Amino acid sequence: MAEIAGARLRRLNSLCSVSDEELSPAGRAVRVVLADCASELVAKGRWAGARFSHLDP
């Protein structure tokens, strides 16, 4: 183990999905819940350091 000091670390995470036509109703529901959960955590500041760089309407 080594201490990392003076460095700015970043990690890009993406939530991606196939088109609606290719998802089952359950898959679409899971996608909606995951996106809503992530949005809520970021909006309330409960996901430390997280921010959205792009949102599709």
mmCIF file of the N, C-alpha and C atoms, coordinates in Angstrom:
data_MODEL
# 
_entry.id   MODEL 
# 
loop_
_atom_site.group_PDB 
_atom_site.id 
_atom_site.type_symbol 
_atom_site.label_atom_id 
_atom_site.label_alt_id 
_atom_site.label_comp_id 
_atom_site.label_asym_id 
_atom_site.label_entity_id 
_atom_site.label_seq_id 
_atom_site.pdbx_PDB_ins_code 
_atom_site.Cartn_x 
_atom_site.Cartn_y 
_atom_site.Cartn_z 
_atom_site.occupancy 
_atom_site.B_iso_or_equiv 
_atom_site.pdbx_formal_charge 
_atom_site.auth_seq_id 
_atom_site.auth_comp_id 
_atom_site.auth_asym_id 
_atom_site.auth_atom_id 
_atom_site.pdbx_PDB_model_num 
ATOM 1   N N  . MET A 1 1  ? 0.846   -1.146 0.000   1.00 0.00 ? 1  MET A N  1 
ATOM 2   C CA . MET A 1 1  ? 0.000   0.000  0.000   1.00 0.00 ? 1  MET A CA 1 
ATOM 3   C C  . MET A 1 1  ? 0.906   1.226  0.000   1.00 0.00 ? 1  MET A C  1 
ATOM 4   N N  . ALA A 1 2  ? 0.516   2.249  -0.765  1.00 0.00 ? 2  ALA A N  1 
ATOM 5   C CA . ALA A 1 2  ? 1.271   3.501  -0.826  1.00 0.00 ? 2  ALA A CA 1 
ATOM 6   C C  . ALA A 1 2  ? 0.301   4.670  -0.828  1.00 0.00 ? 2  ALA A C  1 
ATOM 7   N N  . GLU A 1 3  ? 0.668   5.714  -0.140  1.00 0.00 ? 3  GLU A N  1 
ATOM 8   C CA . GLU A 1 3  ? -0.163  6.911  -0.104  1.00 0.00 ? 3  GLU A CA 1 
ATOM 9   C C  . GLU A 1 3  ? -0.035  7.660  -1.429  1.00 0.00 ? 3  GLU A C  1 
ATOM 10  N N  . ILE A 1 4  ? -1.149  8.118  -1.940  1.00 0.00 ? 4  ILE A N  1 
ATOM 11  C CA . ILE A 1 4  ? -1.158  8.956  -3.135  1.00 0.00 ? 4  ILE A CA 1 
ATOM 12  C C  . ILE A 1 4  ? -1.396  10.378 -2.662  1.00 0.00 ? 4  ILE A C  1 
ATOM 13  N N  . ALA A 1 5  ? -0.427  11.230 -2.875  1.00 0.00 ? 5  ALA A N  1 
ATOM 14  C CA . ALA A 1 5  ? -0.542  12.609 -2.395  1.00 0.00 ? 5  ALA A CA 1 
ATOM 15  C C  . ALA A 1 5  ? -0.320  13.576 -3.545  1.00 0.00 ? 5  ALA A C  1 
ATOM 16  N N  . GLY A 1 6  ? -1.095  14.655 -3.533  1.00 0.00 ? 6  GLY A N  1 
ATOM 17  C CA . GLY A 1 6  ? -0.909  15.703 -4.529  1.00 0.00 ? 6  GLY A CA 1 
ATOM 18  C C  . GLY A 1 6  ? -1.372  15.336 -5.928  1.00 0.00 ? 6  GLY A C  1 
ATOM 19  N N  . ALA A 1 7  ? -2.123  14.280 -6.049  1.00 0.00 ? 7  ALA A N  1 
ATOM 20  C CA . ALA A 1 7  ? -2.601  13.879 -7.371  1.00 0.00 ? 7  ALA A CA 1 
ATOM 21  C C  . ALA A 1 7  ? -4.117  14.039 -7.432  1.00 0.00 ? 7  ALA A C  1 
ATOM 22  N N  . ARG A 1 8  ? -4.588  14.460 -8.562  1.00 0.00 ? 8  ARG A N  1 
ATOM 23  C CA . ARG A 1 8  ? -6.035  14.560 -8.758  1.00 0.00 ? 8  ARG A CA 1 
ATOM 24  C C  . ARG A 1 8  ? -6.482  13.323 -9.531  1.00 0.00 ? 8  ARG A C  1 
ATOM 25  N N  . LEU A 1 9  ? -7.279  12.511 -8.898  1.00 0.00 ? 9  LEU A N  1 
ATOM 26  C CA . LEU A 1 9  ? -7.742  11.280 -9.516  1.00 0.00 ? 9  LEU A CA 1 
ATOM 27  C C  . LEU A 1 9  ? -9.163  11.464 -10.012 1.00 0.00 ? 9  LEU A C  1 
ATOM 28  N N  . ARG A 1 10 ? -9.449  10.876 -11.163 1.00 0.00 ? 10 ARG A N  1 
ATOM 29  C CA . ARG A 1 10 ? -10.793 10.948 -11.736 1.00 0.00 ? 10 ARG A CA 1 
ATOM 30  C C  . ARG A 1 10 ? -11.160 9.588  -12.277 1.00 0.00 ? 10 ARG A C  1 
ATOM 31  N N  . ARG A 1 11 ? -12.450 9.318  -12.268 1.00 0.00 ? 11 ARG A N  1 
ATOM 32  C CA . ARG A 1 11 ? -12.959 8.077  -12.844 1.00 0.00 ? 11 ARG A CA 1 
ATOM 33  C C  . ARG A 1 11 ? -14.281 8.411  -13.520 1.00 0.00 ? 11 ARG A C  1 
ATOM 34  N N  . LEU A 1 12 ? -14.421 8.022  -14.750 1.00 0.00 ? 12 LEU A N  1 
ATOM 35  C CA . LEU A 1 12 ? -15.654 8.238  -15.493 1.00 0.00 ? 12 LEU A CA 1 
ATOM 36  C C  . LEU A 1 12 ? -16.464 6.951  -15.480 1.00 0.00 ? 12 LEU A C  1 
ATOM 37  N N  . ASN A 1 13 ? -17.698 7.052  -15.008 1.00 0.00 ? 13 ASN A N  1 
ATOM 38  C CA . ASN A 1 13 ? -18.618 5.920  -15.031 1.00 0.00 ? 13 ASN A CA 1 
ATOM 39  C C  . ASN A 1 13 ? -19.764 6.262  -15.966 1.00 0.00 ? 13 ASN A C  1 
ATOM 40  N N  . SER A 1 14 ? -20.252 5.280  -16.663 1.00 0.00 ? 14 SER A N  1 
ATOM 41  C CA . SER A 1 14 ? -21.354 5.492  -17.598 1.00 0.00 ? 14 SER A CA 1 
ATOM 42  C C  . SER A 1 14 ? -22.466 4.496  -17.324 1.00 0.00 ? 14 SER A C  1 
ATOM 43  N N  . LEU A 1 15 ? -23.682 4.975  -17.481 1.00 0.00 ? 15 LEU A N  1 
ATOM 44  C CA . LEU A 1 15 ? -24.850 4.105  -17.427 1.00 0.00 ? 15 LEU A CA 1 
ATOM 45  C C  . LEU A 1 15 ? -25.371 4.027  -18.849 1.00 0.00 ? 15 LEU A C  1 
ATOM 46  N N  . CYS A 1 16 ? -25.187 2.871  -19.481 1.00 0.00 ? 16 CYS A N  1 
ATOM 47  C CA . CYS A 1 16 ? -25.546 2.691  -20.891 1.00 0.00 ? 16 CYS A CA 1 
ATOM 48  C C  . CYS A 1 16 ? -26.587 1.582  -21.013 1.00 0.00 ? 16 CYS A C  1 
ATOM 49  N N  . SER A 1 17 ? -27.342 1.642  -22.087 1.00 0.00 ? 17 SER A N  1 
ATOM 50  C CA . SER A 1 17 ? -28.376 0.644  -22.306 1.00 0.00 ? 17 SER A CA 1 
ATOM 51  C C  . SER A 1 17 ? -28.639 0.474  -23.796 1.00 0.00 ? 17 SER A C  1 
ATOM 52  N N  . VAL A 1 18 ? -29.157 -0.679 -24.126 1.00 0.00 ? 18 VAL A N  1 
ATOM 53  C CA . VAL A 1 18 ? -29.632 -0.897 -25.492 1.00 0.00 ? 18 VAL A CA 1 
ATOM 54  C C  . VAL A 1 18 ? -30.946 -0.131 -25.662 1.00 0.00 ? 18 VAL A C  1 
ATOM 55  N N  . SER A 1 19 ? -31.460 -0.080 -26.867 1.00 0.00 ? 19 SER A N  1 
ATOM 56  C CA . SER A 1 19 ? -32.700 0.662  -27.136 1.00 0.00 ? 19 SER A CA 1 
ATOM 57  C C  . SER A 1 19 ? -33.893 0.009  -26.439 1.00 0.00 ? 19 SER A C  1 
ATOM 58  N N  . ASP A 1 20 ? -34.952 0.788  -26.257 1.00 0.00 ? 20 ASP A N  1 
ATOM 59  C CA . ASP A 1 20 ? -36.171 0.292  -25.615 1.00 0.00 ? 20 ASP A CA 1 
ATOM 60  C C  . ASP A 1 20 ? -36.711 -0.961 -26.302 1.00 0.00 ? 20 ASP A C  1 
ATOM 61  N N  . GLU A 1 21 ? -36.622 -1.006 -27.623 1.00 0.00 ? 21 GLU A N  1 
ATOM 62  C CA . GLU A 1 21 ? -37.159 -2.142 -28.374 1.00 0.00 ? 21 GLU A CA 1 
ATOM 63  C C  . GLU A 1 21 ? -36.453 -3.448 -28.032 1.00 0.00 ? 21 GLU A C  1 
ATOM 64  N N  . GLU A 1 22 ? -35.203 -3.352 -27.590 1.00 0.00 ? 22 GLU A N  1 
ATOM 65  C CA . GLU A 1 22 ? -34.426 -4.551 -27.285 1.00 0.00 ? 22 GLU A CA 1 
ATOM 66  C C  . GLU A 1 22 ? -34.517 -4.970 -25.826 1.00 0.00 ? 22 GLU A C  1 
ATOM 67  N N  . LEU A 1 23 ? -35.173 -4.160 -24.994 1.00 0.00 ? 23 LEU A N  1 
ATOM 68  C CA . LEU A 1 23 ? -35.288 -4.472 -23.574 1.00 0.00 ? 23 LEU A CA 1 
ATOM 69  C C  . LEU A 1 23 ? -36.658 -5.040 -23.240 1.00 0.00 ? 23 LEU A C  1 
ATOM 70  N N  . SER A 1 24 ? -36.679 -5.951 -22.298 1.00 0.00 ? 24 SER A N  1 
ATOM 71  C CA . SER A 1 24 ? -37.953 -6.448 -21.777 1.00 0.00 ? 24 SER A CA 1 
ATOM 72  C C  . SER A 1 24 ? -38.550 -5.353 -20.890 1.00 0.00 ? 24 SER A C  1 
ATOM 73  N N  . PRO A 1 25 ? -39.827 -5.444 -20.567 1.00 0.00 ? 25 PRO A N  1 
ATOM 74  C CA . PRO A 1 25 ? -40.413 -4.476 -19.640 1.00 0.00 ? 25 PRO A CA 1 
ATOM 75  C C  . PRO A 1 25 ? -39.653 -4.414 -18.309 1.00 0.00 ? 25 PRO A C  1 
ATOM 76  N N  . ALA A 1 26 ? -39.206 -5.561 -17.824 1.00 0.00 ? 26 ALA A N  1 
ATOM 77  C CA . ALA A 1 26 ? -38.436 -5.579 -16.574 1.00 0.00 ? 26 ALA A CA 1 
ATOM 78  C C  . ALA A 1 26 ? -37.099 -4.858 -16.745 1.00 0.00 ? 26 ALA A C  1 
ATOM 79  N N  . GLY A 1 27 ? -36.451 -5.047 -17.873 1.00 0.00 ? 27 GLY A N  1 
ATOM 80  C CA . GLY A 1 27 ? -35.183 -4.373 -18.143 1.00 0.00 ? 27 GLY A CA 1 
ATOM 81  C C  . GLY A 1 27 ? -35.345 -2.860 -18.203 1.00 0.00 ? 27 GLY A C  1 
ATOM 82  N N  . ARG A 1 28 ? -36.425 -2.409 -18.836 1.00 0.00 ? 28 ARG A N  1 
ATOM 83  C CA . ARG A 1 28 ? -36.698 -0.963 -18.893 1.00 0.00 ? 28 ARG A CA 1 
ATOM 84  C C  . ARG A 1 28 ? -36.942 -0.408 -17.497 1.00 0.00 ? 28 ARG A C  1 
ATOM 85  N N  . ALA A 1 29 ? -37.669 -1.164 -16.679 1.00 0.00 ? 29 ALA A N  1 
ATOM 86  C CA . ALA A 1 29 ? -37.954 -0.723 -15.310 1.00 0.00 ? 29 ALA A CA 1 
ATOM 87  C C  . ALA A 1 29 ? -36.666 -0.605 -14.494 1.00 0.00 ? 29 ALA A C  1 
ATOM 88  N N  . VAL A 1 30 ? -35.780 -1.580 -14.641 1.00 0.00 ? 30 VAL A N  1 
ATOM 89  C CA . VAL A 1 30 ? -34.501 -1.531 -13.920 1.00 0.00 ? 30 VAL A CA 1 
ATOM 90  C C  . VAL A 1 30 ? -33.685 -0.328 -14.364 1.00 0.00 ? 30 VAL A C  1 
ATOM 91  N N  . ARG A 1 31 ? -33.663 -0.054 -15.660 1.00 0.00 ? 31 ARG A N  1 
ATOM 92  C CA . ARG A 1 31 ? -32.915 1.101  -16.172 1.00 0.00 ? 31 ARG A CA 1 
ATOM 93  C C  . ARG A 1 31 ? -33.440 2.396  -15.559 1.00 0.00 ? 31 ARG A C  1 
ATOM 94  N N  . VAL A 1 32 ? -34.751 2.532  -15.491 1.00 0.00 ? 32 VAL A N  1 
ATOM 95  C CA . VAL A 1 32 ? -35.360 3.739  -14.917 1.00 0.00 ? 32 VAL A CA 1 
ATOM 96  C C  . VAL A 1 32 ? -34.992 3.875  -13.436 1.00 0.00 ? 32 VAL A C  1 
ATOM 97  N N  . VAL A 1 33 ? -35.072 2.775  -12.696 1.00 0.00 ? 33 VAL A N  1 
ATOM 98  C CA . VAL A 1 33 ? -34.763 2.816  -11.266 1.00 0.00 ? 33 VAL A CA 1 
ATOM 99  C C  . VAL A 1 33 ? -33.291 3.168  -11.044 1.00 0.00 ? 33 VAL A C  1 
ATOM 100 N N  . LEU A 1 34 ? -32.382 2.581  -11.811 1.00 0.00 ? 34 LEU A N  1 
ATOM 101 C CA . LEU A 1 34 ? -30.962 2.896  -11.665 1.00 0.00 ? 34 LEU A CA 1 
ATOM 102 C C  . LEU A 1 34 ? -30.674 4.366  -11.963 1.00 0.00 ? 34 LEU A C  1 
ATOM 103 N N  . ALA A 1 35 ? -31.244 4.886  -13.030 1.00 0.00 ? 35 ALA A N  1 
ATOM 104 C CA . ALA A 1 35 ? -31.021 6.292  -13.386 1.00 0.00 ? 35 ALA A CA 1 
ATOM 105 C C  . ALA A 1 35 ? -31.619 7.215  -12.326 1.00 0.00 ? 35 ALA A C  1 
ATOM 106 N N  . ASP A 1 36 ? -32.806 6.900  -11.836 1.00 0.00 ? 36 ASP A N  1 
ATOM 107 C CA . ASP A 1 36 ? -33.431 7.723  -10.793 1.00 0.00 ? 36 ASP A CA 1 
ATOM 108 C C  . ASP A 1 36 ? -32.618 7.701  -9.509  1.00 0.00 ? 36 ASP A C  1 
ATOM 109 N N  . CYS A 1 37 ? -32.135 6.536  -9.137  1.00 0.00 ? 37 CYS A N  1 
ATOM 110 C CA . CYS A 1 37 ? -31.340 6.396  -7.919  1.00 0.00 ? 37 CYS A CA 1 
ATOM 111 C C  . CYS A 1 37 ? -30.048 7.207  -8.023  1.00 0.00 ? 37 CYS A C  1 
ATOM 112 N N  . ALA A 1 38 ? -29.349 7.076  -9.142  1.00 0.00 ? 38 ALA A N  1 
ATOM 113 C CA . ALA A 1 38 ? -28.116 7.836  -9.340  1.00 0.00 ? 38 ALA A CA 1 
ATOM 114 C C  . ALA A 1 38 ? -28.398 9.332  -9.325  1.00 0.00 ? 38 ALA A C  1 
ATOM 115 N N  . SER A 1 39 ? -29.462 9.765  -10.000 1.00 0.00 ? 39 SER A N  1 
ATOM 116 C CA . SER A 1 39 ? -29.813 11.186 -10.030 1.00 0.00 ? 39 SER A CA 1 
ATOM 117 C C  . SER A 1 39 ? -30.097 11.723 -8.630  1.00 0.00 ? 39 SER A C  1 
ATOM 118 N N  . GLU A 1 40 ? -30.832 10.958 -7.860  1.00 0.00 ? 40 GLU A N  1 
ATOM 119 C CA . GLU A 1 40 ? -31.184 11.393 -6.502  1.00 0.00 ? 40 GLU A CA 1 
ATOM 120 C C  . GLU A 1 40 ? -29.940 11.485 -5.616  1.00 0.00 ? 40 GLU A C  1 
ATOM 121 N N  . LEU A 1 41 ? -29.074 10.483 -5.686  1.00 0.00 ? 41 LEU A N  1 
ATOM 122 C CA . LEU A 1 41 ? -27.856 10.503 -4.870  1.00 0.00 ? 41 LEU A CA 1 
ATOM 123 C C  . LEU A 1 41 ? -26.971 11.697 -5.202  1.00 0.00 ? 41 LEU A C  1 
ATOM 124 N N  . VAL A 1 42 ? -26.820 11.988 -6.493  1.00 0.00 ? 42 VAL A N  1 
ATOM 125 C CA . VAL A 1 42 ? -25.995 13.122 -6.905  1.00 0.00 ? 42 VAL A CA 1 
ATOM 126 C C  . VAL A 1 42 ? -26.651 14.437 -6.496  1.00 0.00 ? 42 VAL A C  1 
ATOM 127 N N  . ALA A 1 43 ? -27.948 14.576 -6.743  1.00 0.00 ? 43 ALA A N  1 
ATOM 128 C CA . ALA A 1 43 ? -28.666 15.817 -6.436  1.00 0.00 ? 43 ALA A CA 1 
ATOM 129 C C  . ALA A 1 43 ? -28.635 16.143 -4.947  1.00 0.00 ? 43 ALA A C  1 
ATOM 130 N N  . LYS A 1 44 ? -28.689 15.119 -4.102  1.00 0.00 ? 44 LYS A N  1 
ATOM 131 C CA . LYS A 1 44 ? -28.695 15.328 -2.655  1.00 0.00 ? 44 LYS A CA 1 
ATOM 132 C C  . LYS A 1 44 ? -27.289 15.358 -2.047  1.00 0.00 ? 44 LYS A C  1 
ATOM 133 N N  . GLY A 1 45 ? -26.275 15.226 -2.896  1.00 0.00 ? 45 GLY A N  1 
ATOM 134 C CA . GLY A 1 45 ? -24.896 15.256 -2.411  1.00 0.00 ? 45 GLY A CA 1 
ATOM 135 C C  . GLY A 1 45 ? -24.499 14.024 -1.611  1.00 0.00 ? 45 GLY A C  1 
ATOM 136 N N  . ARG A 1 46 ? -25.208 12.924 -1.804  1.00 0.00 ? 46 ARG A N  1 
ATOM 137 C CA . ARG A 1 46 ? -24.926 11.710 -1.044  1.00 0.00 ? 46 ARG A CA 1 
ATOM 138 C C  . ARG A 1 46 ? -23.959 10.771 -1.768  1.00 0.00 ? 46 ARG A C  1 
ATOM 139 N N  . TRP A 1 47 ? -23.596 11.118 -2.999  1.00 0.00 ? 47 TRP A N  1 
ATOM 140 C CA . TRP A 1 47 ? -22.611 10.346 -3.754  1.00 0.00 ? 47 TRP A CA 1 
ATOM 141 C C  . TRP A 1 47 ? -21.394 11.250 -3.864  1.00 0.00 ? 47 TRP A C  1 
ATOM 142 N N  . ALA A 1 48 ? -20.502 11.124 -2.902  1.00 0.00 ? 48 ALA A N  1 
ATOM 143 C CA . ALA A 1 48 ? -19.361 12.039 -2.760  1.00 0.00 ? 48 ALA A CA 1 
ATOM 144 C C  . ALA A 1 48 ? -18.555 12.153 -4.047  1.00 0.00 ? 48 ALA A C  1 
ATOM 145 N N  . GLY A 1 49 ? -18.392 13.387 -4.501  1.00 0.00 ? 49 GLY A N  1 
ATOM 146 C CA . GLY A 1 49 ? -17.577 13.661 -5.676  1.00 0.00 ? 49 GLY A CA 1 
ATOM 147 C C  . GLY A 1 49 ? -18.252 13.402 -7.008  1.00 0.00 ? 49 GLY A C  1 
ATOM 148 N N  . ALA A 1 50 ? -19.454 12.863 -7.009  1.00 0.00 ? 50 ALA A N  1 
ATOM 149 C CA . ALA A 1 50 ? -20.116 12.520 -8.260  1.00 0.00 ? 50 ALA A CA 1 
ATOM 150 C C  . ALA A 1 50 ? -20.821 13.741 -8.851  1.00 0.00 ? 50 ALA A C  1 
ATOM 151 N N  . ARG A 1 51 ? -20.842 13.780 -10.174 1.00 0.00 ? 51 ARG A N  1 
ATOM 152 C CA . ARG A 1 51 ? -21.594 14.809 -10.885 1.00 0.00 ? 51 ARG A CA 1 
ATOM 153 C C  . ARG A 1 51 ? -21.959 14.242 -12.252 1.00 0.00 ? 51 ARG A C  1 
ATOM 154 N N  . PHE A 1 52 ? -22.995 14.831 -12.850 1.00 0.00 ? 52 PHE A N  1 
ATOM 155 C CA . PHE A 1 52 ? -23.411 14.404 -14.178 1.00 0.00 ? 52 PHE A CA 1 
ATOM 156 C C  . PHE A 1 52 ? -22.720 15.262 -15.221 1.00 0.00 ? 52 PHE A C  1 
ATOM 157 N N  . SER A 1 53 ? -22.212 14.616 -16.239 1.00 0.00 ? 53 SER A N  1 
ATOM 158 C CA . SER A 1 53 ? -21.605 15.374 -17.338 1.00 0.00 ? 53 SER A CA 1 
ATOM 159 C C  . SER A 1 53 ? -22.546 15.435 -18.527 1.00 0.00 ? 53 SER A C  1 
ATOM 160 N N  . HIS A 1 54 ? -23.547 14.541 -18.569 1.00 0.00 ? 54 HIS A N  1 
ATOM 161 C CA . HIS A 1 54 ? -24.473 14.517 -19.697 1.00 0.00 ? 54 HIS A CA 1 
ATOM 162 C C  . HIS A 1 54 ? -25.745 13.794 -19.276 1.00 0.00 ? 54 HIS A C  1 
ATOM 163 N N  . LEU A 1 55 ? -26.866 14.342 -19.637 1.00 0.00 ? 55 LEU A N  1 
ATOM 164 C CA . LEU A 1 55 ? -28.155 13.698 -19.372 1.00 0.00 ? 55 LEU A CA 1 
ATOM 165 C C  . LEU A 1 55 ? -28.995 13.729 -20.637 1.00 0.00 ? 55 LEU A C  1 
ATOM 166 N N  . ASP A 1 56 ? -29.564 12.609 -21.000 1.00 0.00 ? 56 ASP A N  1 
ATOM 167 C CA . ASP A 1 56 ? -30.518 12.579 -22.104 1.00 0.00 ? 56 ASP A CA 1 
ATOM 168 C C  . ASP A 1 56 ? -31.899 12.882 -21.544 1.00 0.00 ? 56 ASP A C  1 
ATOM 169 N N  . PRO A 1 57 ? -32.682 13.697 -22.238 1.00 0.00 ? 57 PRO A N  1 
ATOM 170 C CA . PRO A 1 57 ? -34.033 13.990 -21.735 1.00 0.00 ? 57 PRO A CA 1 
ATOM 171 C C  . PRO A 1 57 ? -34.925 12.774 -21.746 1.00 0.00 ? 57 PRO A C  1 
# 
